[in-house]
Amino acid sequence: MKYTSYGGGGGGGFRRPYGGGGIRSNAPKPVEVGKEYNVTITETSRRGDGVAKIDGFVIFVVGGQRGEQARIKITQVGPRFANGEKIEASEEPKTETAETETTSTESTTTESTTTES
């Protein structure tokens, strides 16, 4: 078995078998292709897709926006992440900038006129 040394220099450092393999590479995935799940989009990926997690497993959601609660359908499952598409959004995304509500107050002035006789 080949080992790749991380940490540089001499004999110290973290050693991992060549080829890596993630923590979840052989573990069963918490999602399955074709199944639907309710998720909260927590981030936006570099490609602009939404990012959700189920039991720590990353799911990229096409068209998802941060803060949005959505029902998704899994389209592909890989060793480290899955891809899904929105079926329906149950809540609009929360914007990061707070919108201020302006209330216009109309003041009514009563003009009284007096007539002198």
N, C-alpha and C positions, 0 to 999 in steps of 0.2 A: 504494500500500500504506500503510495506517495503522500508526503505531507508538505504543506505549504506553511512557511513560518510567517507569522504576523508579529509586528512589534520591532522588527529590524534588529540588526546586530546579533552577536553571539547566540548562546543557547537559550536564552530566556524568551519569553513571549508566548502568545497563544498559538497553538498548533491545531490545524483542522485538516481532516483528510482531503486530498485533492478532489475537486468536483463540488465541494461545498455541501449543498443539500440544506434546506431550511428546517426549521423546527417542525413545520407542518407538512413536510414533503410526503410522509407516509401516513400521517394522521387523517382520519376521515374529515371531510370538509363539512362545515355547518350549513351549507347551502347545496342545492341540486339544480341542474339545468331543467328549465321548464316550470319550476315551482315559483310561487308568488310569496313575497314577504313585505311586511310593513316596516319601513325604515325611516330614520331621520338623516338627512344629508348634513354632515358635520363640516365638510371642507370642500374646496374646489381643487381639482387636479391641475397640473400644468397644461393639460390639453383643454381644460375648460369643463370637463365632466364633473359631476358631483361625486363625492366620496362618502360612502356609508360603511358601517362595520356591523357585523353580526358575530357575536362571540369573539371579537378581535380580528376576524377575517375581513379583509378589505374588499369592498365591492365598488366598482366604478359604474356610475349611473349616468347614461347619456341624457343630457338635457337637465340634469338635476342641479338645483341651486342651493347654496348654503342656507341652512335654517329651515328648509322645506321638509315637510313630512309627506312621504309618498308610498304608494303601493307599487312594488317593482316586480318584474319577472326576470329571472336569471337566464341569460342567453349563452354564457360560456363560463366554465370553471377551470381554473388553472391551479398549479401547485401553490402559488402564493397569493392569488387574488381571483376575483370573479368579475364578470361584466353583466350588467343588467340594463333594462330599459323601464322607463316609467309607464305604468298602466294608468294611474290617476294620482293627482296631487291632492292631498287632503287639507293642506294649509299653505297659504302663500309664504314665500320666504321672507324672513325678517331682514330688513335693510340695516346696514351698520350705522347709517346716519339717522338719527331720530328726526322724524318729521314733526314740525311744530304746527299746532293747530291754531289758526288765528281766528279770533272771534271779533267780528265787527260790531261795535256798540253804536247804535244809532241814538243820538240824543234828540229828543223832541223838545223843541222850544215852543212855548205858547206865547203868542204875542197878544197882548191885550191892548185894545185901543179904547181910549176914552174920548167921548165926544163932549165938547163943551157947548152949552146952549146959551 
